[in-house]
Amino acid sequence: MSEGILRVERDGPIGRLILDNPARRNAIGAGMWRAIPQAMSDFEADPQVRCIVVRGQGRVAFAAGADISEFEQRRSNEAGVKQYESLIDAAHKALEQSRKPVIAHIHGFCIGGGLATALSCDLRFAGASSQFAIPAARLGLGYGVAGTNRLVATVGHAFAREIMFTARRFSAAEALAMGLVNRVLPDDDLDEFVRTTVLALAENAPLTIASAKTVIDDLIAPVGEFVASREAIARCMGSEDYIEGRRAFMEKRAPRFTGR
């Protein structure tokens, strides 16, 4: 199981959430997902905090995804999948529904659940050596409607298809070209750029920012019940391929998918 923690810091008008699990490239475990909504609620209630920054510990990774070492125990059956997904959904909603601007500060690997977390933020600033991917197609799992909507709303359906179908890693330059990130900076310049930008945002009118967030979110909100989508996701999560995908990952071998 993951031994990672979510560290919460305050620095003047800046609130920080630090994904701290360096042994697993800051992979996000259940305890970390569970801690995010409370941390965000505390920041929301603090008038001194005007902006929130999410980052990984160190410069190797923002987050290399959800902690797949937990999947065999926590996501191996329908009930476990639903419970684990509810933790992740609550964390993502806490980030995206904040009235305050939330910035993803991205060094290194930003993969899977790490990228989904970055997409739940308002702005994404990345170092030049960062890498991005959603490897769901290499794991056999069904990617959720809400997460896919965030991706499509950010990069459009054509790039979303490429990201989801290929499951490959994209460079920071490719991510910038797709609109997946807002800015790419030299690795050594990223920290100062994020701090300067966030302090500038903290001086702007908070009600105007909150209003802009609400309007933009309303404009891109998905419409419909997505019955067929949810059924397709459920088929993935109940498949032999999903079992094969997570076991292959843990055994560090190529998966052998059969479509069953």
Backbone as CSV, one residue per row, in Angstrom:
resi,resn,N_x,N_y,N_z,CA_x,CA_y,CA_z,C_x,C_y,C_z
1,MET,0.826,-1.195,0.000,0.000,0.000,0.000,0.870,1.257,0.000
2,SER,0.309,2.314,-0.520,1.030,3.572,-0.575,1.258,4.130,0.821
3,GLU,2.420,4.712,1.019,2.700,5.409,2.269,2.739,6.910,2.036
4,GLY,2.250,7.351,0.890,2.262,8.761,0.582,1.306,9.557,1.440
5,ILE,1.570,10.843,1.527,0.703,11.747,2.279,0.425,12.982,1.432
6,LEU,-0.630,13.671,1.779,-0.905,14.982,1.210,-0.436,16.021,2.209
7,ARG,0.576,16.808,1.828,1.056,17.873,2.697,0.330,19.162,2.366
8,VAL,-0.074,19.882,3.382,-0.819,21.125,3.227,0.012,22.255,3.811
9,GLU,0.244,23.291,3.002,1.060,24.417,3.439,0.363,25.732,3.103
10,ARG,0.686,26.763,3.878,0.232,28.125,3.605,1.450,29.032,3.506
11,ASP,1.416,29.894,2.497,2.520,30.826,2.266,1.897,32.162,1.876
12,GLY,1.567,32.987,2.880,0.868,34.237,2.605,-0.469,33.945,1.943
13,PRO,-0.711,34.501,0.749,-1.988,34.281,0.080,-2.060,32.959,-0.692
14,ILE,-0.977,32.175,-0.628,-0.902,30.932,-1.396,-1.149,29.733,-0.488
15,GLY,-2.087,28.886,-0.882,-2.264,27.588,-0.243,-1.652,26.527,-1.137
16,ARG,-0.961,25.563,-0.553,-0.328,24.521,-1.366,-0.781,23.131,-0.914
17,LEU,-1.086,22.303,-1.904,-1.298,20.873,-1.694,-0.130,20.162,-2.356
18,ILE,0.625,19.403,-1.584,1.820,18.734,-2.099,1.600,17.234,-2.034
19,LEU,1.606,16.598,-3.195,1.466,15.145,-3.302,2.825,14.538,-2.971
20,ASP,2.930,13.923,-1.813,4.230,13.521,-1.275,4.303,11.998,-1.160
21,ASN,4.785,11.385,-2.229,4.974,9.935,-2.256,6.135,9.634,-3.209
22,PRO,7.322,10.193,-2.934,8.422,10.124,-3.898,8.871,8.715,-4.229
23,ALA,8.686,7.754,-3.319,9.091,6.382,-3.612,8.307,5.806,-4.778
24,ARG,7.105,6.341,-5.022,6.259,5.892,-6.136,5.999,7.037,-7.113
25,ARG,6.951,7.928,-7.250,6.817,9.083,-8.143,5.520,9.843,-7.858
26,ASN,5.251,10.011,-6.572,4.091,10.766,-6.085,2.765,10.181,-6.556
27,ALA,2.714,8.867,-6.767,1.446,8.208,-7.057,0.470,8.509,-5.924
28,ILE,-0.790,8.689,-6.282,-1.794,9.158,-5.327,-2.576,7.972,-4.782
29,GLY,-2.416,7.719,-3.492,-3.113,6.628,-2.833,-4.432,7.059,-2.243
30,ALA,-5.189,6.093,-1.728,-6.531,6.357,-1.213,-6.525,7.414,-0.112
31,GLY,-5.549,7.328,0.789,-5.493,8.307,1.865,-5.258,9.718,1.356
32,MET,-4.483,9.836,0.292,-4.227,11.149,-0.289,-5.470,11.688,-0.978
33,TRP,-6.153,10.812,-1.758,-7.419,11.251,-2.375,-8.389,11.720,-1.295
34,ARG,-8.463,10.963,-0.208,-9.425,11.264,0.859,-9.116,12.602,1.529
35,ALA,-7.849,12.976,1.574,-7.453,14.200,2.280,-7.699,15.470,1.471
36,ILE,-7.807,15.354,0.157,-7.905,16.556,-0.676,-9.171,17.371,-0.400
37,PRO,-10.374,16.766,-0.326,-11.564,17.597,-0.082,-11.500,18.393,1.218
38,GLN,-10.994,17.787,2.284,-10.915,18.519,3.548,-9.917,19.663,3.461
39,ALA,-8.780,19.408,2.815,-7.782,20.466,2.657,-8.341,21.620,1.837
40,MET,-9.070,21.290,0.776,-9.663,22.346,-0.044,-10.739,23.100,0.719
41,SER,-11.508,22.400,1.518,-12.531,23.061,2.332,-11.893,24.051,3.308
42,ASP,-10.766,23.658,3.884,-10.064,24.550,4.813,-9.539,25.789,4.080
43,PHE,-9.014,25.601,2.876,-8.551,26.752,2.090,-9.719,27.655,1.711
44,GLU,-10.848,27.065,1.350,-12.025,27.854,0.985,-12.472,28.743,2.143
45,ALA,-12.343,28.229,3.351,-12.808,28.952,4.535,-11.802,29.991,5.031
46,ASP,-10.608,30.004,4.475,-9.552,30.905,4.930,-9.484,32.119,4.001
47,PRO,-9.915,33.297,4.458,-9.909,34.471,3.578,-8.507,34.933,3.204
48,GLN,-7.507,34.512,3.960,-6.127,34.897,3.642,-5.596,34.150,2.426
49,VAL,-6.146,32.974,2.149,-5.711,32.184,0.991,-6.485,32.652,-0.229
50,ARG,-5.761,33.141,-1.223,-6.401,33.682,-2.431,-6.192,32.798,-3.652
51,CYS,-5.138,31.971,-3.634,-4.854,31.045,-4.732,-4.353,29.736,-4.142
52,ILE,-4.541,28.650,-4.883,-4.141,27.323,-4.424,-3.261,26.683,-5.489
53,VAL,-2.137,26.131,-5.055,-1.193,25.471,-5.950,-1.128,23.992,-5.587
54,VAL,-1.222,23.148,-6.600,-1.073,21.700,-6.420,0.206,21.275,-7.108
55,ARG,1.061,20.540,-6.413,2.315,20.083,-6.997,2.732,18.765,-6.367
56,GLY,3.685,18.098,-7.001,4.276,16.914,-6.421,5.518,17.269,-5.632
57,GLN,5.880,16.400,-4.700,7.098,16.595,-3.935,8.307,16.412,-4.853
58,GLY,9.237,17.346,-4.808,10.433,17.258,-5.623,10.168,17.633,-7.074
59,ARG,11.083,17.204,-7.943,10.978,17.594,-9.355,10.957,16.398,-10.301
60,VAL,10.841,15.194,-9.746,10.774,14.003,-10.590,9.379,13.811,-11.168
61,ALA,8.367,14.141,-10.376,7.001,13.891,-10.834,6.017,14.830,-10.161
62,PHE,5.033,15.274,-10.941,3.827,15.863,-10.359,3.064,14.731,-9.684
63,ALA,2.673,13.741,-10.453,2.124,12.489,-9.930,2.105,11.479,-11.068
64,ALA,2.580,10.274,-10.771,2.636,9.225,-11.786,1.337,8.448,-11.864
65,GLY,0.253,9.023,-11.342,-1.057,8.386,-11.448,-1.613,7.994,-10.102
66,ALA,-2.778,7.339,-10.149,-3.294,6.697,-8.947,-2.356,5.546,-8.597
67,ASP,-2.264,5.215,-7.322,-1.329,4.181,-6.890,-1.869,2.805,-7.276
68,ILE,-1.345,2.261,-8.368,-1.864,1.011,-8.908,-1.571,-0.163,-7.985
69,SER,-0.617,-0.022,-7.079,-0.366,-1.099,-6.122,-1.579,-1.337,-5.221
70,GLU,-2.492,-0.371,-5.156,-3.699,-0.537,-4.355,-4.839,-1.194,-5.123
71,PHE,-4.720,-1.286,-6.443,-5.858,-1.689,-7.264,-6.323,-3.110,-6.975
72,GLU,-5.410,-4.034,-6.749,-5.805,-5.427,-6.557,-6.708,-5.574,-5.340
73,GLN,-6.450,-4.765,-4.314,-7.274,-4.830,-3.117,-8.483,-3.907,-3.195
74,ARG,-8.286,-2.707,-3.740,-9.341,-1.701,-3.668,-10.211,-1.608,-4.918
75,ARG,-9.720,-2.084,-6.077,-10.464,-1.898,-7.319,-10.576,-3.195,-8.125
76,SER,-10.681,-4.328,-7.427,-10.718,-5.617,-8.110,-12.138,-6.155,-8.266
77,ASN,-13.138,-5.477,-7.700,-14.529,-5.899,-7.858,-15.407,-4.661,-7.978
78,GLU,-16.663,-4.873,-8.339,-17.547,-3.738,-8.635,-17.711,-2.810,-7.441
79,ALA,-17.903,-3.376,-6.251,-18.093,-2.538,-5.058,-16.832,-1.734,-4.760
80,GLY,-15.678,-2.391,-4.886,-14.427,-1.705,-4.624,-14.168,-0.598,-5.623
81,VAL,-14.482,-0.869,-6.888,-14.311,0.151,-7.923,-15.148,1.379,-7.612
82,LYS,-16.418,1.165,-7.261,-17.309,2.287,-6.977,-16.820,3.098,-5.777
83,GLN,-16.370,2.412,-4.745,-15.895,3.113,-3.547,-14.642,3.929,-3.846
84,TYR,-13.710,3.320,-4.578,-12.464,4.017,-4.897,-12.731,5.188,-5.829
85,GLU,-13.598,4.967,-6.831,-13.917,6.044,-7.761,-14.604,7.205,-7.052
86,SER,-15.389,6.913,-6.018,-16.050,8.000,-5.289,-15.027,8.866,-4.560
87,LEU,-13.941,8.249,-4.065,-12.868,9.023,-3.436,-12.223,9.962,-4.451
88,ILE,-11.928,9.416,-5.629,-11.275,10.212,-6.667,-12.195,11.321,-7.151
89,ASP,-13.471,10.996,-7.375,-14.423,12.006,-7.845,-14.548,13.155,-6.848
90,ALA,-14.594,12.822,-5.558,-14.720,13.856,-4.530,-13.498,14.766,-4.529
91,ALA,-12.315,14.175,-4.726,-11.090,14.980,-4.754,-11.083,15.909,-5.962
92,HIS,-11.436,15.381,-7.119,-11.443,16.209,-8.322,-12.487,17.318,-8.236
93,LYS,-13.655,17.002,-7.725,-14.693,18.026,-7.589,-14.267,19.121,-6.621
94,ALA,-13.584,18.737,-5.553,-13.119,19.739,-4.593,-12.157,20.723,-5.252
95,LEU,-11.322,20.218,-6.157,-10.387,21.094,-6.860,-11.104,21.975,-7.867
96,GLU,-11.937,21.377,-8.705,-12.535,22.156,-9.791,-13.663,23.066,-9.320
97,GLN,-14.293,22.772,-8.190,-15.396,23.603,-7.718,-14.957,24.692,-6.746
98,SER,-13.666,24.779,-6.486,-13.174,25.857,-5.633,-13.500,27.215,-6.253
99,ARG,-13.854,28.181,-5.417,-14.085,29.551,-5.898,-12.772,30.271,-6.171
100,LYS,-11.679,29.697,-5.708,-10.365,30.320,-5.840,-9.602,29.659,-6.980
101,PRO,-8.735,30.408,-7.657,-7.968,29.796,-8.755,-7.041,28.707,-8.234
102,VAL,-7.036,27.586,-8.941,-6.227,26.428,-8.567,-5.236,26.161,-9.700
103,ILE,-3.964,26.120,-9.366,-2.898,26.020,-10.364,-2.152,24.709,-10.174
104,ALA,-1.982,23.958,-11.257,-1.142,22.759,-11.247,0.285,23.160,-11.608
105,HIS,1.206,22.871,-10.725,2.633,23.208,-10.847,3.341,21.900,-11.179
106,ILE,3.697,21.708,-12.457,4.045,20.379,-12.955,5.524,20.250,-13.292
107,HIS,6.204,19.461,-12.485,7.544,18.985,-12.815,7.451,17.494,-13.144
108,GLY,8.167,17.044,-14.144,8.327,15.619,-14.389,7.079,14.917,-14.877
109,PHE,6.869,13.695,-14.376,5.788,12.842,-14.851,4.429,13.350,-14.370
110,CYS,3.497,13.443,-15.303,2.109,13.817,-14.994,1.249,12.812,-15.757
111,ILE,0.964,11.705,-15.109,0.453,10.522,-15.786,-0.863,10.075,-15.153
112,GLY,-1.793,9.599,-15.978,-3.010,8.966,-15.481,-3.774,9.829,-14.501
113,GLY,-3.922,9.329,-13.285,-4.623,10.083,-12.251,-3.934,11.383,-11.900
114,GLY,-2.627,11.458,-12.151,-1.930,12.731,-11.962,-2.382,13.760,-12.972
115,LEU,-2.511,13.344,-14.240,-2.992,14.263,-15.262,-4.453,14.612,-15.026
116,ALA,-5.251,13.649,-14.587,-6.648,13.946,-14.269,-6.738,14.998,-13.165
117,THR,-5.846,14.912,-12.191,-5.815,15.901,-11.117,-5.404,17.267,-11.657
118,ALA,-4.403,17.299,-12.517,-3.993,18.569,-13.128,-5.124,19.175,-13.959
119,LEU,-5.893,18.322,-14.644,-7.016,18.810,-15.446,-8.150,19.353,-14.578
120,SER,-8.198,18.967,-13.321,-9.196,19.505,-12.399,-8.809,20.890,-11.899
121,CYS,-7.571,21.283,-12.162,-7.115,22.626,-11.808,-7.479,23.609,-12.918
122,ASP,-7.436,24.896,-12.616,-7.795,25.924,-13.593,-6.686,26.183,-14.600
123,LEU,-5.454,26.179,-14.136,-4.296,26.486,-14.983,-3.227,25.437,-14.747
124,ARG,-2.465,25.147,-15.792,-1.405,24.146,-15.710,-0.114,24.751,-16.266
125,PHE,0.898,24.868,-15.422,2.207,25.367,-15.816,3.210,24.233,-15.644
126,ALA,4.002,23.977,-16.689,4.845,22.787,-16.700,6.287,23.110,-17.005
127,GLY,7.187,22.282,-16.486,8.593,22.352,-16.838,8.829,21.694,-18.182
128,ALA,9.901,22.087,-18.844,10.171,21.627,-20.208,10.405,20.122,-20.298
129,SER,10.849,19.503,-19.217,11.109,18.061,-19.260,9.923,17.228,-18.794
130,SER,8.804,17.854,-18.496,7.635,17.109,-18.016,7.062,16.229,-19.126
131,GLN,6.355,15.175,-18.709,5.752,14.231,-19.634,4.319,13.937,-19.200
132,PHE,3.460,13.665,-20.193,2.029,13.528,-19.938,1.477,12.284,-20.624
133,ALA,0.560,11.592,-19.954,-0.071,10.423,-20.571,-1.298,10.021,-19.767
134,ILE,-2.222,9.358,-20.447,-3.329,8.657,-19.799,-3.243,7.208,-20.282
135,PRO,-2.655,6.305,-19.476,-2.380,4.943,-19.943,-3.523,3.958,-19.726
136,ALA,-4.765,4.431,-19.677,-5.893,3.541,-19.415,-5.943,2.380,-20.391
137,ALA,-5.624,2.633,-21.659,-5.687,1.578,-22.678,-4.611,0.520,-22.485
138,ARG,-3.605,0.792,-21.658,-2.586,-0.207,-21.320,-2.932,-0.949,-20.035
139,LEU,-4.020,-0.544,-19.382,-4.434,-1.167,-18.122,-5.778,-1.872,-18.235
140,GLY,-6.509,-1.615,-19.320,-7.798,-2.256,-19.497,-8.926,-1.644,-18.698
141,LEU,-8.708,-0.473,-18.131,-9.767,0.135,-17.321,-10.572,1.140,-18.143
142,GLY,-11.790,1.390,-17.702,-12.650,2.362,-18.358,-12.477,3.731,-17.728
143,TYR,-12.138,4.718,-18.522,-11.904,6.072,-18.018,-13.243,6.766,-17.852
144,GLY,-13.455,7.416,-16.729,-14.756,7.955,-16.365,-15.242,9.101,-17.235
145,VAL,-16.561,9.316,-17.192,-17.187,10.382,-17.981,-16.678,11.749,-17.550
146,ALA,-16.622,11.986,-16.240,-16.214,13.306,-15.753,-14.771,13.616,-16.156
147,GLY,-13.874,12.646,-15.990,-12.486,12.871,-16.357,-12.306,13.065,-17.850
148,THR,-13.048,12.285,-18.633,-12.971,12.443,-20.086,-13.526,13.793,-20.508
149,ASN,-14.577,14.249,-19.844,-15.124,15.565,-20.160,-14.104,16.664,-19.889
150,ARG,-13.366,16.566,-18.792,-12.342,17.569,-18.499,-11.286,17.581,-19.602
151,LEU,-10.925,16.381,-20.061,-9.919,16.283,-21.113,-10.429,16.895,-22.413
152,VAL,-11.648,16.522,-22.830,-12.211,17.042,-24.078,-12.405,18.553,-23.993
153,ALA,-12.876,19.036,-22.843,-13.086,20.475,-22.681,-11.774,21.243,-22.775
154,THR,-10.671,20.591,-22.457,-9.366,21.247,-22.460,-8.679,21.190,-23.817
155,VAL,-8.672,20.012,-24.460,-7.889,19.861,-25.695,-8.745,19.617,-26.930
156,GLY,-10.066,19.428,-26.759,-10.916,19.100,-27.895,-10.966,17.600,-28.140
157,HIS,-11.969,17.154,-28.904,-12.174,15.714,-29.043,-11.086,15.038,-29.882
158,ALA,-10.492,15.741,-30.865,-9.492,15.097,-31.720,-8.242,14.728,-30.922
159,PHE,-7.712,15.674,-30.159,-6.544,15.369,-29.339,-6.907,14.408,-28.207
160,ALA,-8.125,14.516,-27.670,-8.542,13.585,-26.613,-8.521,12.151,-27.122
161,ARG,-8.970,11.948,-28.363,-8.929,10.608,-28.947,-7.484,10.100,-29.058
162,GLU,-6.589,10.967,-29.506,-5.194,10.551,-29.638,-4.603,10.187,-28.284
163,ILE,-4.855,11.009,-27.273,-4.332,10.742,-25.934,-4.878,9.421,-25.393
164,MET,-6.192,9.204,-25.544,-6.826,8.014,-24.973,-6.514,6.763,-25.775
165,PHE,-6.546,6.833,-27.093,-6.352,5.644,-27.922,-4.906,5.150,-27.884
166,THR,-3.939,6.069,-27.960,-2.534,5.660,-28.060,-1.936,5.302,-26.711
167,ALA,-2.415,5.950,-25.634,-1.874,5.754,-24.280,-0.385,6.094,-24.198
168,ARG,0.131,6.828,-25.180,1.555,7.120,-25.184,1.875,8.364,-24.362
169,ARG,3.150,8.564,-24.127,3.592,9.755,-23.406,3.806,10.898,-24.381
170,PHE,3.388,12.081,-23.962,3.545,13.286,-24.760,4.525,14.214,-24.052
171,SER,5.360,14.877,-24.823,6.321,15.820,-24.260,5.611,17.101,-23.825
172,ALA,6.331,17.921,-23.092,5.772,19.208,-22.680,5.449,20.066,-23.898
173,ALA,6.307,20.026,-24.909,6.052,20.808,-26.123,4.775,20.339,-26.817
174,GLU,4.565,19.023,-26.886,3.334,18.497,-27.476,2.122,18.885,-26.641
175,ALA,2.266,18.811,-25.325,1.161,19.181,-24.441,0.778,20.645,-24.630
176,LEU,1.775,21.500,-24.798,1.499,22.920,-25.026,0.782,23.121,-26.354
177,ALA,1.217,22.426,-27.379,0.597,22.565,-28.705,-0.858,22.114,-28.686
178,MET,-1.183,21.123,-27.859,-2.556,20.629,-27.761,-3.440,21.499,-26.873
179,GLY,-2.814,22.368,-26.065,-3.575,23.131,-25.085,-3.760,22.390,-23.782
180,LEU,-3.023,21.288,-23.609,-3.128,20.512,-22.375,-2.542,21.280,-21.196
181,VAL,-1.522,22.104,-21.467,-0.952,22.994,-20.455,-1.004,24.425,-20.978
182,ASN,-0.979,25.384,-20.052,-1.025,26.797,-20.431,0.329,27.351,-20.820
183,ARG,1.365,26.967,-20.097,2.708,27.471,-20.357,3.719,26.362,-20.088
184,VAL,4.827,26.407,-20.820,5.970,25.548,-20.554,7.172,26.440,-20.304
185,LEU,7.872,26.194,-19.194,9.033,26.984,-18.795,10.253,26.076,-18.681
186,PRO,11.470,26.626,-18.853,12.652,25.843,-18.504,12.513,25.317,-17.078
187,ASP,12.943,24.090,-16.847,12.742,23.462,-15.538,13.196,24.353,-14.384
188,ASP,14.344,25.003,-14.554,14.898,25.808,-13.466,14.139,27.115,-13.252
189,ASP,13.306,27.501,-14.214,12.560,28.757,-14.108,11.120,28.559,-13.633
190,LEU,10.661,27.306,-13.615,9.236,27.051,-13.366,8.787,27.503,-11.981
191,ASP,9.537,27.180,-10.949,9.101,27.493,-9.589,8.881,28.994,-9.405
192,GLU,9.829,29.794,-9.882,9.703,31.245,-9.718,8.559,31.782,-10.571
193,PHE,8.390,31.239,-11.772,7.276,31.670,-12.621,5.940,31.405,-11.943
194,VAL,5.775,30.219,-11.384,4.510,29.885,-10.714,4.282,30.811,-9.529
195,ARG,5.308,31.023,-8.725,5.139,31.886,-7.550,4.774,33.308,-7.968
196,THR,5.466,33.857,-8.954,5.177,35.217,-9.405,3.767,35.325,-9.967
197,THR,3.370,34.332,-10.751,2.036,34.347,-11.355,0.957,34.242,-10.301
198,VAL,1.156,33.352,-9.349,0.145,33.152,-8.307,0.011,34.391,-7.431
199,LEU,1.115,35.025,-7.094,1.038,36.254,-6.297,0.312,37.360,-7.060
200,ALA,0.509,37.404,-8.377,-0.214,38.388,-9.190,-1.709,38.081,-9.206
201,LEU,-2.068,36.821,-9.344,-3.484,36.438,-9.311,-4.115,36.790,-7.964
202,ALA,-3.339,36.646,-6.896,-3.861,36.905,-5.550,-4.223,38.373,-5.348
203,GLU,-3.703,39.249,-6.199,-4.015,40.671,-6.077,-5.285,41.058,-6.849
204,ASN,-5.773,40.152,-7.672,-6.978,40.451,-8.451,-8.240,40.256,-7.621
205,ALA,-9.354,40.759,-8.146,-10.621,40.735,-7.400,-11.123,39.302,-7.265
206,PRO,-11.224,38.777,-6.049,-11.626,37.376,-5.881,-13.037,37.086,-6.369
207,LEU,-13.957,38.030,-6.221,-15.319,37.783,-6.688,-15.371,37.716,-8.210
208,THR,-14.553,38.511,-8.872,-14.508,38.456,-10.332,-13.963,37.113,-10.799
209,ILE,-12.904,36.635,-10.158,-12.342,35.331,-10.520,-13.360,34.233,-10.263
210,ALA,-14.022,34.283,-9.099,-15.027,33.267,-8.786,-16.166,33.286,-9.796
211,SER,-16.571,34.488,-10.188,-17.635,34.617,-11.181,-17.201,34.050,-12.523
212,ALA,-15.984,34.376,-12.948,-15.472,33.863,-14.223,-15.406,32.342,-14.208
213,LYS,-14.953,31.760,-13.084,-14.897,30.309,-12.985,-16.285,29.704,-13.138
214,THR,-17.263,30.298,-12.467,-18.623,29.768,-12.529,-19.180,29.817,-13.943
215,VAL,-18.992,30.947,-14.615,-19.508,31.102,-15.980,-18.828,30.115,-16.922
216,ILE,-17.511,30.022,-16.861,-16.779,29.112,-17.748,-17.185,27.667,-17.489
217,ASP,-17.305,27.292,-16.214,-17.696,25.924,-15.888,-19.105,25.617,-16.404
218,ASP,-20.004,26.588,-16.293,-21.355,26.385,-16.817,-21.347,26.195,-18.328
219,LEU,-20.496,26.962,-19.013,-20.446,26.890,-20.469,-19.905,25.560,-20.978
220,ILE,-19.015,24.920,-20.220,-18.428,23.658,-20.682,-19.017,22.444,-19.983
221,ALA,-20.021,22.645,-19.130,-20.603,21.524,-18.395,-21.224,20.515,-19.355
222,PRO,-21.023,19.206,-19.116,-21.618,18.194,-19.982,-23.133,18.153,-19.822
223,VAL,-23.810,17.717,-20.875,-25.265,17.612,-20.871,-25.639,16.177,-21.201
224,GLY,-26.566,15.600,-20.434,-27.021,14.246,-20.719,-26.753,13.309,-19.563
225,GLU,-27.312,12.101,-19.660,-27.154,11.104,-18.607,-26.028,10.120,-18.905
226,PHE,-25.569,10.050,-20.152,-24.423,9.237,-20.538,-24.589,7.764,-20.183
227,VAL,-25.789,7.245,-20.430,-26.077,5.845,-20.085,-25.149,4.900,-20.839
228,ALA,-25.028,5.079,-22.164,-24.175,4.194,-22.959,-22.724,4.293,-22.517
229,SER,-22.287,5.497,-22.172,-20.909,5.689,-21.720,-20.651,4.915,-20.429
230,ARG,-21.566,5.028,-19.500,-21.377,4.356,-18.211,-21.425,2.835,-18.377
231,GLU,-22.247,2.349,-19.284,-22.293,0.913,-19.546,-20.986,0.438,-20.162
232,ALA,-20.414,1.226,-21.090,-19.141,0.858,-21.706,-18.017,0.833,-20.678
233,ILE,-18.023,1.793,-19.768,-17.016,1.836,-18.700,-17.157,0.615,-17.799
234,ALA,-18.398,0.266,-17.455,-18.644,-0.895,-16.587,-18.156,-2.180,-17.241
235,ARG,-18.329,-2.292,-18.581,-17.841,-3.486,-19.269,-16.323,-3.602,-19.138
236,CYS,-15.635,-2.491,-19.250,-14.176,-2.512,-19.066,-13.811,-2.977,-17.666
237,MET,-14.461,-2.391,-16.672,-14.086,-2.663,-15.292,-14.432,-4.080,-14.855
238,GLY,-15.340,-4.734,-15.568,-15.697,-6.116,-15.253,-15.042,-7.129,-16.173
239,SER,-14.080,-6.705,-16.970,-13.515,-7.568,-18.006,-12.282,-8.329,-17.531
240,GLU,-11.972,-9.405,-18.279,-10.727,-10.133,-18.056,-9.528,-9.256,-18.401
241,ASP,-9.705,-8.368,-19.382,-8.612,-7.473,-19.767,-8.200,-6.554,-18.630
242,TYR,-9.158,-6.114,-17.818,-8.825,-5.243,-16.697,-7.985,-6.006,-15.669
243,ILE,-8.345,-7.266,-15.422,-7.547,-8.098,-14.521,-6.132,-8.256,-15.081
244,GLU,-6.049,-8.562,-16.380,-4.748,-8.731,-17.026,-3.938,-7.441,-16.986
245,GLY,-4.588,-6.316,-17.225,-3.881,-5.043,-17.271,-3.214,-4.695,-15.964
246,ARG,-3.928,-4.801,-14.872,-3.324,-4.409,-13.597,-2.290,-5.431,-13.128
247,ARG,-2.499,-6.731,-13.438,-1.501,-7.735,-13.055,-0.222,-7.567,-13.870
248,ALA,-0.383,-7.267,-15.162,0.793,-7.049,-16.002,1.594,-5.856,-15.500
249,PHE,0.898,-4.813,-15.064,1.590,-3.638,-14.542,2.396,-4.011,-13.310
250,MET,1.798,-4.732,-12.383,2.490,-5.081,-11.150,3.640,-6.055,-11.414
251,GLU,3.490,-6.884,-12.449,4.537,-7.859,-12.783,5.563,-7.293,-13.753
252,LYS,5.363,-6.025,-14.141,6.294,-5.316,-15.028,6.512,-6.074,-16.352
253,ARG,5.390,-6.418,-16.978,5.439,-7.093,-18.277,4.380,-6.472,-19.198
254,ALA,4.480,-6.769,-20.475,3.489,-6.265,-21.427,2.173,-7.020,-21.230
255,PRO,1.040,-6.312,-21.215,-0.245,-7.008,-21.076,-0.616,-7.753,-22.348
256,ARG,-1.403,-8.827,-22.178,-1.899,-9.594,-23.312,-3.426,-9.503,-23.312
257,PHE,-3.936,-8.511,-24.030,-5.377,-8.260,-24.054,-6.076,-9.127,-25.090
258,THR,-7.310,-9.547,-24.748,-8.090,-10.417,-25.637,-9.413,-9.805,-26.039
259,GLY,-9.783,-8.677,-25.443,-11.082,-8.088,-25.742,-12.230,-8.732,-25.011
260,ARG,-11.915,-9.496,-23.965,-12.964,-10.142,-23.167,-12.938,-9.622,-21.737
